[in-house]
């Protein structure tokens, strides 16, 4: 701000401020206090009483740049006979009296140090015939402001009128003068906790601050160009421990070598908000939650106040759901190929013939291509769309199993198979593997499982889940001498589809989906589970009831506010720290609408009695990333 402009600004401000103060004092004297004197103040009893005209709670608002302020306090005598001399004293409240007041009124006032104000006449004398007299309470607002910068307290001057000669009205014998000092004050704009996801080499974290400044009761911007900075409080370890106790967390203090607090916040004259930033270095962090308490601090301007509130930064290497949001990826399946990448395949959508995505960490996915093109499209009867892919690496080949089917066409469905040397394909020469004619209706949603040198295929959708055995190359159903399948066994009832199996804790866990998968906002899809000590069952719930009778335990469902119809999960993937992860699809609700079914990732947790579940049984918004060392 230029010098002439600055002078004009303060001249106008000063005049406006003085006028506001005079108006306030006039209204105070004219209107009295919280308990104005009335004709009934003597209570109808003859005699003489003393009282304070401005009794009770009075608030004065002054600028922190002013050098003096006077509050005129009137001591008044009421009664039938004032033709005598009265005397009294103004005394400061005791600490107990202020504590009692704070407790009753739910306030947190603190005594203004006596060195910062004066009382012109602590001993009050009213001569014969005098109905009232005035006492001046004076203080220097700039000195009070300097004290506030150190303590950030709510200061009051608390006085009571005492007399050994006359009675003092109880309700009108005390004064609480609350000081409201108008000054520029900087505070954090957001709530006291902010989550920071660190998934780049260096992550820049933005923080916004607000400046509140008033002149004669009117809000204005900054009076000057100035800067303030971020600071880590000295009692940071105590703050972290307190936060963990309050929020039932176990966060570590963010290592000091993993962040740079930067230059802080630069305000220009007239501004009431500005944004600064600090940076966090990913390579310095483990995959865990950290906490960084921050506070605002002065950068050299003695005329600005800083809120002492703590801003807690929860810092971690996290991801956010959905992990794939650019296109619809229903019924995802994931395989880790020999090149170290994870490959995700999904059901055909209107514009994609079985899209393929690639990732190193299950979090960041890159679209690569489609598994099929017009040139490699299957030449099979019936069908109409590619559903629910399943990819395995068998005998050095990438074997793609998929459903070739029509919506609502249970009797026109196949499980088909195609082979490639590359996880990206091409996958030519598709052939039917499991057909309606031999295995019944809805022979889709296949899942491959290999154990003990045998290869199994589980399949089915809402007409029962079945299992059969495959040949050693995984490309045909294994048959007996009569040409019949050597295994055809029903595993689950007709409530389920989208099967996959995961072995852990000595059990086989059969995950499946139930409900309606594809009705948008009305979808009721959810993931359920049963377990068995034998791959071929029986699979039961916690009470021992069988999945053949449509019993199950809940793993994941929607919350109807944001996530709708989560389900059809891929095989469970374990990271290098031993954490289990589930990839699945879900609708994302925006307003009253949903788009396509998006790719989702969630940590699988386990109960003490070894049952799997997703936290709270609903999709997460974010979580710590999976850990893969290569």
C-alpha positions, 0 to 999 in steps of 0.5 A, spaced: 500 500 500 502 506 498 504 511 503 499 517 501 493 511 501 496 508 507 495 515 511 488 516 508 486 509 510 488 510 517 485 517 518 478 515 515 479 509 520 481 513 526 475 518 525 470 512 524 473 509 530 472 515 534 465 516 532 463 509 533 466 509 540 462 516 542 456 513 540 457 506 544 459 510 550 453 515 549 448 509 548 451 505 554 450 512 559 443 513 556 441 505 556 444 503 563 447 496 564 444 489 564 440 491 570 437 498 569 434 502 575 427 502 576 422 506 581 422 499 584 429 498 586 428 500 593 424 494 593 419 499 597 423 499 603 425 506 606 432 507 607 438 509 602 442 504 597 448 504 593 448 501 586 452 501 579 449 504 573 453 499 569 452 493 573 452 486 570 456 484 564 458 490 560 462 489 553 467 494 550 470 493 543 476 497 542 482 497 537 488 494 539 492 500 536 489 505 540 493 507 546 488 509 551 480 508 553 476 510 558 470 507 561 466 511 565 462 508 571 457 511 575 456 510 582 448 511 584 445 513 590 437 511 591 433 512 597 428 517 600 434 521 603 440 523 600 442 529 604 448 525 608 454 523 606 455 516 603 462 512 602 464 506 598 470 502 595 470 498 588 474 492 590 476 486 585 472 480 585 476 474 588 478 468 584 473 464 587 467 469 585 470 469 578 470 461 577 463 461 580 461 466 575 464 462 569 461 455 571 454 458 572 455 462 565 459 457 561 464 462 560 472 462 560 473 469 563 480 471 566 482 477 570 486 482 566 492 483 570 491 489 575 498 493 572 494 494 565 488 498 568 487 504 573 481 506 577 481 513 578 477 513 585 477 506 588 474 510 594 467 513 592 464 519 596 458 522 595 457 528 599 450 530 601 445 532 596 449 528 590 445 522 587 451 520 583 458 520 582 463 517 576 469 513 576 473 512 570 476 505 568 482 506 564 487 502 560 491 502 554 488 497 548 495 496 545 498 494 552 492 489 552 493 487 545 500 485 547 498 481 553 493 477 548 498 475 543 502 472 549 496 468 552 490 469 547 485 469 554 478 472 554 480 478 559 475 482 564 475 487 569 471 484 575 469 489 580 464 489 586 461 495 590 462 495 598 460 500 603 460 500 611 455 505 611 450 504 606 447 498 603 449 495 596 443 492 591 446 485 590 444 485 583 447 492 581 453 492 586 457 488 581 461 490 574 464 485 569 467 489 564 469 484 558 474 487 553 473 485 546 479 488 542 479 489 535 485 486 531 487 482 525 487 475 527 489 469 523 486 462 523 486 456 520 480 456 515 479 448 515 477 444 521 482 442 526 484 435 522 486 434 515 488 428 511 494 428 506 495 422 501 502 422 499 503 418 493 508 422 489 515 423 490 514 430 493 507 431 495 505 439 496 499 440 501 495 446 501 493 450 507 488 456 507 488 461 513 483 466 514 484 473 517 479 477 521 479 484 522 474 489 524 474 497 525 468 500 529 464 493 528 465 492 521 469 487 517 475 489 513 481 486 510 489 486 512 491 493 514 498 491 512 502 487 507 505 481 512 507 474 513 506 469 518 508 462 518 507 454 520 510 452 526 510 445 530 508 446 537 514 445 542 509 440 546 508 436 539 509 429 543 504 430 548 499 433 542 500 426 538 499 422 545 492 426 546 490 425 539 491 418 539 487 417 546 481 422 543 480 418 537 482 411 539 488 411 533 495 409 534 499 414 529 506 416 529 509 423 529 511 425 522 519 424 522 522 431 521 526 429 515 520 427 511 517 434 511 518 442 509 514 447 512 515 452 507 515 460 507 508 460 510 502 465 508 503 472 505 498 477 506 497 483 502 493 489 504 486 488 504 486 481 503 482 476 508 484 469 506 490 466 503 493 459 502 500 457 503 503 450 503 508 445 505 511 439 502 512 431 504 517 426 501 514 420 500 521 416 500 521 418 508 515 414 510 513 407 511 506 405 509 502 407 516 499 413 519 503 419 521 500 425 525 503 432 524 500 438 529 501 445 526 500 452 529 500 459 526 506 463 528 508 470 527 513 472 522 515 479 525 509 483 525 507 485 532 500 488 530 497 481 528 494 476 533 495 468 531 489 463 533 493 458 538 488 452 535 492 446 533 491 443 525 492 436 525 495 433 519 494 426 518 499 424 513 499 417 510 501 413 503 493 412 501 489 411 495 482 413 494 476 409 491 474 408 486 481 406 483 478 405 476 473 411 474 474 413 467 470 407 464 466 402 467 469 395 469 464 390 471 466 383 474 473 385 474 479 379 475 486 380 476 492 376 475 500 378 476 503 376 470 511 374 469 513 381 468 511 383 475 505 387 473 498 386 475 493 385 469 485 387 470 480 384 465 473 386 466 466 385 462 465 388 456 461 394 456 458 398 450 464 401 447 470 396 450 470 388 448 473 386 455 478 392 457 485 390 460 488 395 465 495 394 468 498 396 474 504 395 479 501 396 485 493 395 485 492 402 486 494 406 479 491 403 473 493 404 466 488 402 460 492 398 455 487 395 450 481 390 449 482 382 450 478 381 443 478 385 437 473 384 431 479 380 428 479 375 434 472 375 436 469 368 438 466 364 433 461 361 437 453 360 437 449 364 441 451 368 446 452 376 445 457 379 450 463 377 453 462 377 461 466 375 467 473 374 465 478 369 469 485 369 467 490 364 469 498 362 467 498 355 465 503 351 462 507 358 460 500 360 457 495 366 459 489 362 459 483 367 458 476 364 461 470 368 460 462 367 459 459 368 452 452 369 454 446 374 453 443 378 459 437 374 461 438 368 457 440 363 462 439 357 456 444 361 451 450 361 455 457 358 455 464 358 459 469 359 453 476 359 453 482 362 449 490 362 449 495 367 448 503 368 450 502 375 452 497 377 458 495 383 453 493 378 448 491 377 442 486 371 444 484 368 438 481 361 437 476 361 442 472 355 444 466 353 448 469 349 455 462 348 459 455 349 455 448 349 457 447 342 453 451 338 458 451 342 465 445 346 465 443 353 465 447 359 466 454 356 466 457 363 467 461 366 472 467 361 472 473 361 477 479 356 476 482 353 482 488 349 482 490 344 488 494 337 488 496 337 481 488 338 479 485 343 476 478 345 477 473 350 474 467 353 479 461 356 475 454 358 475 449 364 476 443 363 480 441 356 478 446 353 483 454 353 483 457 347 480 464 345 480 468 340 474 475 338 473 479 340 467 484 337 463 492 338 465 492 344 460 486 347 463 483 347 456 477 342 456 473 338 461 476 332 464 472 326 462 471 318 463 472 313 458 464 314 457 466 321 455 462 324 461 465 329 466 469 325 471 466 331 476 460 335 476 458 337 483 453 342 486 457 346 491 452 352 493 444 353 492 441 358 487 442 365 491 449 366 488 454 368 482 461 370 481 464 365 485 472 365 487 475 361 492 481 363 497 485 358 502 487 361 509 487 359 516 486 352 514 480 353 511 477 354 503 473 361 503 468 361 498 466 368 496 460 369 492 455 375 490 448 375 491 442 380 489 441 384 483 448 386 480 446 391 474 440 396 476 443 402 477 441 406 483 436 400 485 442 395 485 442 390 491 449 386 490 453 384 496 459 380 497 458 374 502 462 368 504 462 361 507 468 356 508 470 349 508 475 344 510 475 341 503 475 344 497 469 341 494 465 343 500 460 343 504 461 350 505 457 353 511 456 359 515 458 361 522 452 357 525 454 351 520 448 352 516 450 350 508 451 354 502 447 349 499 441 351 503 443 359 501 446 361 508 452 365 508 456 371 512 456 378 510 463 381 507 461 387 503 454 391 501 453 398 499 451 404 504 446 407 499 448 414 500 455 413 496 456 406 494 451 402 491 451 394 489 458 392 490 460 385 488 463 380 483 470 380 486 476 378 483 481 373 487 484 375 493 491 378 493 496 378 498 501 383 498 508 383 501 506 385 508 501 379 508 495 383 507 489 381 503 486 385 498 479 385 494 478 388 488 471 388 486 466 393 482 461 398 485 456 404 483 458 411 485 452 415 487 452 422 485 445 426 487 440 421 485 444 418 479 449 413 478 454 411 472 458 405 470 460 400 475 467 402 477 473 399 479 474 398 487 479 396 492 479 394 499 483 391 505 480 384 507 480 384 515 479 377 519 475 376 525 478 372 531 475 366 529 477 367 522 472 370 518 473 375 512 470 382 512 471 389 509 471 394 515 464 396 517 462 391 511 461 397 506 466 400 501 472 405 504 473 411 501 480 411 502 486 406 506 493 405 506 496 402 500 498 395 498 505 394 499 509 391 494 517 391 494 518 390 487 
